[in-house]
Amino acid sequence: MIQLKQYLLLILASVALVACSDSDDDNDSAISAAENSYIRVLHASSDAPKVNVAVDGAEALADVDYLAGSGFLMLPAGTHSISVDAILADSTTTTVIGPAQLDFSADSEYSVVALGNVADGSLAPLILERSKSEFGAGNIRLQVLHASSAAPAVDIYVTQPNADITAVDATLSNVAFGDYSGLIEVAAGDYQVRITLASTKDVVYDSGTLPLETGTDLLLAAVNNTLTGISPVALIAWSNDGTTVISDTNAGSELRVVHASPDAPAVNVLANGATVLTDVPYTAFSDYLNVPQGDYTVQVEPTAAVGTYVIDADVTLTKDVAYTVLAINNVADIAPLVVTDMRRSIATEAGLRLLHASPSAGNVDIYVGVDADISDESPAFTDVAIGQETGRVALNPGDYYVTVTPTGTQSAAIGPLLLSLAAGDVVTAVARDEIGGGLPLGVIVLPRN
């Protein structure tokens, strides 16, 4: 947890303000602006875990997650005592900082950003300071920050919508990770943010049109994209109300297909009439396919019987969401199962999801343990029916045995199956029948990507 300490210290400042604000409401009118400081905090480390924060021994904020940011919070100038607990994969916590003494100067605003990665030890704080001040009527105020460890130096264009960037200079040039602009004050209206590789016009991020009303005051932080699309970055619009994620306008949805119908032959998969996968055998799965968000008719046909659709279903895919679509059940009852995927890799844990797609198994109990003996164990999940899943379960990195039994028994139908999970892994294990149906049962292991 040592690598997390700088990051957690940043979050503490924000929470101390919340507690102080709540306890001092009755005294606010007696404190002049010159005696206060204003602080906000942003979690911009894409592989860092959640934390809880306490002030004077009492929890003030729980489950602070990636992309979360506070508004400006008022704190009387001075020193305050705070502490932080990191949330481990098994839901226990450990105090990693505290109590710590933090000092805040008067009549200034601080934006505190956690940058970098836990996994490679690059996590570090960035503090942006400015005087507390108003800006012109009818205007907006922007500040731009390169907070994406996945992106090299870039040029940033803030323009009118659809302006030809080949004909203009960049608003900010050769911006490296950790670099930021001064305050940019312009008239309210519609704007577009585009990011290119430094010294090129090759766009790697496009916000689309952003309507910015009078009085808008934003820090725009380019962060690692953990959602969908090929852009390495997403944009966080950080205001006094918190954060909004603005993904690339072409981010779309991610779609992965799994053939989990044991007695179905190899199949083709069509979306809105266009063939996207061909000759997919049982237990096979595709890579994620990036597709535009929207409504789709998904059809599945035997490769040897083109035009005979065994699945013909309508699905809606949402922008920024990754999906796995499985063909489940025996072919007589074949049906699509659509599940959403949480793919963010967290450096302090492994993520495991278990999904029941075995027609022969009936309802099952699922055991997850550190050894193969379940005789003295209780199931982690009980009475799981075909088509149900556990959701993503956080585990400490290590070796785990997964055993699947008919509900109410300890007779293994699958396993004990050894899964070696490393920090940052995100794995889905799908219970399945043998080819053609029936025993022996097994699993399809789906990786994160």
C-alpha positions in Angstrom: 0.0 0.0 0.0 3.0 2.3 0.2 2.6 3.4 -3.4 -0.9 4.6 -2.6 0.1 7.0 0.2 0.6 10.1 -1.9 -2.7 9.6 -3.7 -4.6 9.0 -0.5 -3.2 12.1 1.1 -4.7 14.1 -1.7 -8.2 12.7 -1.0 -7.9 13.6 2.7 -7.8 17.3 2.0 -11.2 17.1 0.3 -12.9 15.1 3.0 -11.5 17.3 5.8 -13.3 20.1 4.2 -16.6 18.3 4.1 -16.5 17.6 7.8 -15.4 21.1 8.7 -18.1 22.6 6.5 -20.8 20.4 8.2 -19.7 21.3 11.7 -19.1 25.0 11.1 -22.2 25.9 9.2 -23.5 28.1 12.1 -20.2 30.0 12.2 -19.7 30.5 8.4 -21.1 34.0 8.5 -18.6 35.0 11.1 -15.6 33.9 9.0 -14.5 36.4 6.4 -13.4 35.2 2.9 -9.8 36.1 3.7 -9.8 33.6 6.5 -10.7 30.6 4.3 -9.1 28.4 1.7 -11.0 26.5 -1.0 -9.9 23.0 -2.1 -11.2 20.3 -4.4 -9.7 16.8 -5.2 -9.8 14.6 -8.3 -9.1 10.9 -8.5 -7.4 10.6 -11.9 -5.3 7.4 -11.3 -7.0 4.7 -13.5 -5.6 1.7 -11.7 -5.9 2.9 -8.1 -8.5 1.4 -5.7 -11.3 3.0 -3.7 -10.7 4.6 -0.3 -12.5 5.7 2.8 -11.6 8.9 4.5 -12.0 9.9 8.2 -11.8 13.2 10.0 -11.1 13.2 13.7 -11.8 9.4 13.7 -15.2 9.6 12.0 -15.8 8.5 8.4 -16.5 11.5 6.2 -16.3 9.9 2.8 -16.7 6.3 1.5 -15.7 4.5 -1.7 -13.9 7.3 -3.4 -13.4 5.9 -7.0 -11.6 6.7 -10.2 -13.0 9.8 -12.0 -14.7 11.2 -8.9 -14.0 14.8 -8.0 -15.3 17.1 -5.4 -16.5 20.7 -5.8 -14.6 23.5 -4.1 -15.1 23.1 -0.3 -14.4 25.8 2.2 -12.0 25.2 5.0 -11.0 27.7 7.7 -7.3 28.5 7.2 -5.2 26.4 9.6 -4.3 22.8 10.4 -6.6 19.8 10.6 -6.1 16.1 11.5 -7.3 13.5 9.1 -6.7 9.8 8.2 -7.3 7.4 5.3 -8.2 3.7 5.0 -7.6 1.9 1.7 -10.2 -0.6 0.7 -8.7 -4.0 0.0 -10.1 -6.7 -2.3 -11.6 -8.7 0.5 -13.5 -5.5 1.8 -11.2 -5.1 4.8 -9.5 -1.8 5.2 -6.1 -0.8 6.4 -5.0 2.6 7.6 -2.3 3.9 5.3 -2.2 7.5 6.5 -3.1 9.1 9.7 -3.7 10.9 11.6 -2.0 13.5 9.4 -1.8 17.3 9.8 -2.6 19.4 6.8 -2.1 23.1 6.5 -4.2 25.4 4.2 -3.5 29.0 3.3 -6.2 31.7 3.2 -8.1 33.2 0.2 -6.8 30.7 -2.4 -8.3 27.8 -4.4 -6.5 24.5 -4.8 -7.2 21.8 -7.3 -5.5 18.6 -6.2 -5.1 15.8 -8.8 -3.8 12.3 -8.3 -1.8 11.4 -11.5 0.0 8.3 -12.7 -0.3 4.7 -11.9 -0.1 2.5 -8.8 1.3 -0.5 -10.8 4.5 1.2 -12.0 5.0 3.5 -9.0 4.4 6.7 -10.9 1.5 7.9 -8.8 2.1 11.5 -7.7 0.1 14.5 -6.6 -0.3 17.6 -8.8 -1.6 20.8 -7.0 -3.0 23.7 -9.1 -3.3 26.9 -7.1 -5.1 30.1 -8.1 -6.4 33.1 -6.3 -10.1 33.0 -5.5 -11.6 35.4 -8.1 -14.6 36.1 -10.3 -14.6 36.3 -14.1 -16.3 38.4 -16.7 -20.1 38.5 -17.2 -21.2 36.4 -20.2 -17.9 34.4 -20.1 -16.7 30.9 -19.3 -13.4 30.0 -17.7 -11.4 26.9 -18.6 -8.2 25.3 -17.5 -6.8 22.3 -19.4 -4.7 19.4 -17.9 -2.9 16.5 -19.5 -3.6 13.8 -16.9 -3.4 10.7 -19.1 -0.4 8.5 -18.4 -1.3 6.5 -21.6 -0.9 9.4 -24.0 2.3 11.0 -25.2 2.8 14.7 -25.7 -0.2 16.3 -27.5 -1.5 19.4 -29.0 -4.9 20.6 -27.8 -7.4 22.6 -29.8 -10.4 24.4 -28.2 -12.4 25.8 -31.1 -15.8 26.5 -32.4 -17.6 23.3 -33.5 -16.3 21.8 -36.7 -13.6 24.4 -37.2 -10.9 23.2 -39.6 -7.9 22.6 -37.3 -5.6 22.2 -40.2 -5.9 26.0 -40.8 -5.3 27.1 -37.2 -2.6 26.8 -34.5 -3.2 24.6 -31.5 -4.6 26.3 -28.4 -1.9 24.5 -26.4 1.1 22.9 -28.1 3.4 20.0 -27.1 1.5 19.4 -23.8 3.2 16.5 -21.9 1.7 14.3 -19.2 1.3 16.5 -16.1 1.3 19.8 -18.0 -1.6 22.3 -17.7 -2.7 25.6 -19.0 -3.4 28.8 -17.3 -6.9 30.1 -16.9 -8.6 30.6 -20.3 -11.5 33.1 -20.3 -13.7 33.2 -23.4 -17.3 34.0 -24.3 -20.0 31.5 -23.5 -21.2 29.3 -26.4 -20.6 26.0 -28.2 -17.1 24.7 -28.3 -15.2 21.6 -29.4 -12.1 20.0 -27.9 -9.8 18.0 -30.1 -6.5 16.4 -29.1 -3.8 15.5 -31.6 -0.4 13.9 -31.4 2.1 16.7 -30.8 3.1 18.6 -34.0 0.6 16.7 -36.1 -3.1 17.1 -37.1 -3.9 13.5 -36.3 -6.9 13.6 -34.0 -6.8 11.1 -31.2 -9.7 12.6 -29.2 -12.8 14.6 -30.3 -15.3 15.9 -27.7 -18.0 16.7 -30.2 -20.0 19.9 -29.6 -19.9 21.1 -25.9 -22.5 23.7 -25.1 -21.0 25.9 -22.3 -23.3 28.3 -20.6 -22.4 31.7 -19.1 -20.6 31.2 -15.8 -19.2 27.8 -16.6 -15.9 27.2 -14.8 -14.2 24.0 -15.8 -11.0 22.2 -15.4 -10.8 19.9 -18.5 -8.6 16.9 -17.6 -7.6 14.4 -20.3 -7.4 11.0 -18.4 -6.9 7.4 -19.3 -9.8 5.9 -21.2 -11.1 2.8 -19.4 -14.4 2.6 -21.2 -14.8 2.1 -24.9 -13.3 3.1 -28.2 -9.8 3.4 -29.5 -8.9 6.8 -28.1 -6.4 6.5 -25.3 -8.1 9.3 -23.4 -11.4 10.6 -22.2 -12.1 14.1 -20.9 -13.3 14.9 -17.4 -15.2 18.2 -17.1 -14.6 19.2 -13.5 -16.7 21.9 -12.0 -17.9 23.0 -8.6 -20.7 20.4 -8.9 -18.2 17.5 -9.4 -17.2 15.6 -12.6 -18.7 14.6 -15.9 -17.0 12.2 -18.2 -16.9 13.3 -21.9 -15.8 10.3 -24.0 -14.6 10.6 -27.5 -17.5 11.3 -29.8 -16.7 8.1 -31.7 -16.2 5.9 -28.6 -19.3 3.8 -29.3 -19.9 0.5 -27.5 -17.8 -2.6 -27.2 -19.3 -6.0 -28.1 -17.9 -9.5 -27.5 -19.7 -12.7 -28.7 -19.5 -16.1 -27.1 -20.8 -19.4 -28.5 -22.1 -21.2 -25.4 -24.9 -23.4 -26.9 -23.4 -26.9 -26.6 -25.4 -28.8 -29.3 -25.4 -25.9 -31.8 -23.1 -26.2 -34.8 -20.6 -23.5 -35.9 -22.5 -20.2 -36.5 -22.3 -16.8 -38.2 -23.3 -13.7 -36.3 -25.1 -10.7 -38.0 -25.8 -7.2 -36.8 -28.4 -5.2 -38.6 -28.1 -7.6 -41.5 -24.3 -7.4 -41.8 -22.2 -10.4 -41.1 -19.7 -9.6 -38.3 -18.4 -13.1 -37.4 -18.3 -16.3 -39.4 -17.9 -20.0 -38.6 -17.8 -19.6 -34.8 -17.5 -23.0 -33.1 -18.9 -23.9 -29.6 -16.8 -22.4 -26.7 -15.2 -19.8 -29.1 -15.4 -16.1 -28.4 -14.6 -13.0 -30.3 -12.4 -10.1 -29.4 -14.3 -7.0 -28.4 -15.7 -5.3 -31.5 -16.1 -1.5 -31.4 -19.5 -0.6 -32.8 -21.6 2.6 -32.9 -24.0 2.8 -30.0 -27.7 2.3 -30.9 -30.3 -0.3 -31.6 -29.3 -3.5 -33.3 -31.0 -6.6 -34.6 -28.7 -9.5 -33.7 -29.1 -12.7 -35.7 -27.3 -16.1 -35.4 -27.4 -18.6 -38.2 -25.7 -22.0 -38.6 -22.7 -21.5 -41.0 -24.0 -24.5 -43.0 -27.6 -23.0 -43.2 -27.2 -19.4 -44.1 -30.5 -17.5 -43.7 -31.9 -19.8 -41.1 -31.8 -17.7 -37.9 -31.8 -19.6 -34.6 -31.5 -16.2 -32.8 -33.2 -13.1 -34.0 -33.3 -10.5 -31.2 -33.2 -6.7 -30.8 -30.6 -5.2 -28.4 -29.7 -1.6 -27.5 -26.1 -0.8 -27.0 -25.2 2.3 -25.0 -22.2 4.5 -25.5 -19.2 3.9 -23.2 -20.5 0.4 -22.2 -18.9 -2.9 -23.0 -21.1 -6.0 -23.5 -20.7 -9.7 -23.8 -23.4 -11.5 -25.7 -23.6 -15.2 -25.2 -25.7 -17.8 -27.1 -26.9 -20.1 -24.3 -29.1 -23.1 -23.8 -29.4 -26.1 -26.1 -30.3 -25.3 -29.7 -34.0 -26.1 -29.2 -34.2 -23.2 -26.7 -31.2 -21.2 -27.8 -31.4 -17.5 -26.7 -29.1 -14.5 -26.4 -27.8 -13.5 -23.0 -26.5 -9.9 -22.8 -24.3 -8.9 -19.9 -22.4 -5.7 -19.2 -18.6 -5.8 -18.5 -16.7 -3.8 -16.0 -13.2 -3.8 -17.5 -11.1 -1.3 -15.4 -8.0 -3.0 -14.2 -7.1 -2.2 -10.5 -3.5 -2.7 -9.5 -4.2 -3.9 -6.0 -6.7 -6.7 -6.8 -8.0 -9.2 -9.4 -11.6 -9.1 -10.7 -13.4 -12.5 -11.2 -16.9 -13.0 -12.6 -18.7 -16.4 -12.8 -21.5 -17.0 -15.2 -23.8 -20.0 -15.5 -24.3 -21.2 -19.1 -24.6 -25.0 -18.6 -28.0 -26.4 -19.6 -27.2 -29.8 -17.9 -26.2 -28.4 -14.5 -29.5 -27.1 -13.2 -29.3 -24.5 -10.4 -25.9 -24.5 -8.7 -23.9 -23.4 -5.7 -20.5 -21.8 -6.4 -17.5 -22.1 -4.0 -14.4 -19.9 -4.3 -11.6 -20.8 -1.9 -7.8 -20.9 -1.5 -7.8 -24.7 -1.5 -9.6 -27.5 -3.2 -11.5 -28.8 0.0 -15.0 -27.4 0.3 -16.2 -29.8 3.0 -16.0 -27.1 5.7 -16.9 -24.2 3.4 -20.1 -22.4 2.6 -20.8 -21.4 -1.0 -20.0 -17.9 -2.1 -23.1 -17.9 -4.3 -26.1 -20.1 -3.9 -29.0 -21.3 -6.2 -27.5 -19.8 -9.3 -29.7 -20.5 -12.4 -28.6 -20.7 -16.0 -28.2 -17.2 -17.4 -27.3 -15.7 -14.0 -23.9 -14.2 -13.1 -22.1 -13.2 -9.9 -21.0 -9.8 -11.0 -17.4 -8.8 -10.7 -15.9 -10.0 -7.4 -12.7 -8.3 -6.1 -10.1 -10.8 -4.9 -6.6 -10.4 -3.5 -4.1 -11.6 -6.2 -3.3 -15.3 -5.8 -4.5 -18.8 -6.5 -8.1 -19.7 -6.1 -10.1 -22.9 -6.5 -13.6 -22.6 -8.1 -16.0 -25.5 -7.4 -19.5 -25.7 -8.8 -22.0 -28.1 -7.3 -25.8 -28.8 -7.7 -27.6 -26.5 -5.2 -27.7 -27.9 -1.7 -24.9 -30.5 -2.3 -21.1 -30.6 -2.2 -20.7 -32.9 -5.1 -18.5 -31.1 -7.6 -20.0 -30.8 -11.1 -17.2 -28.5 -12.1 -13.8 -28.4 -10.5 -12.1 -27.8 -8.2 -10.7 -25.5 -11.0 -7.5 -23.7 -10.2 -7.4 -20.1 -11.3 -4.2 -18.1 -10.8 -5.2 -14.4 -10.7 -2.6 -11.6 -10.9 -3.0 -8.1 -9.7 -5.0 -6.2 -12.4 -6.6 -9.3 -13.9 -10.2 -9.1 -15.0 -11.5 -12.6 -15.8 -14.9 -14.1 -16.5 -15.4 -17.9 -16.2 -18.4 -19.3 -17.9 -19.8 -22.7 -16.8 -20.6 -24.9 -19.9 -21.6 -28.3 -21.1 -19.4 -30.7 -23.0 -19.5 -30.4 -26.8 -22.9 -31.7 -27.9 -24.3 -31.3 -24.4 -24.1 -33.1 -21.1 -21.1 -34.2 -19.0 -18.3 -33.5 -18.3 -18.9 -29.9 -17.5 -16.2 -27.3 -18.0 -15.6 -23.6 -18.3 -14.9 -21.0 -20.9 -12.4 -18.4 -19.5 -12.8 -15.0 -20.9 -10.0 -12.4 -20.5 -10.4 -8.7 -19.9 -9.7 -7.8 -23.6 
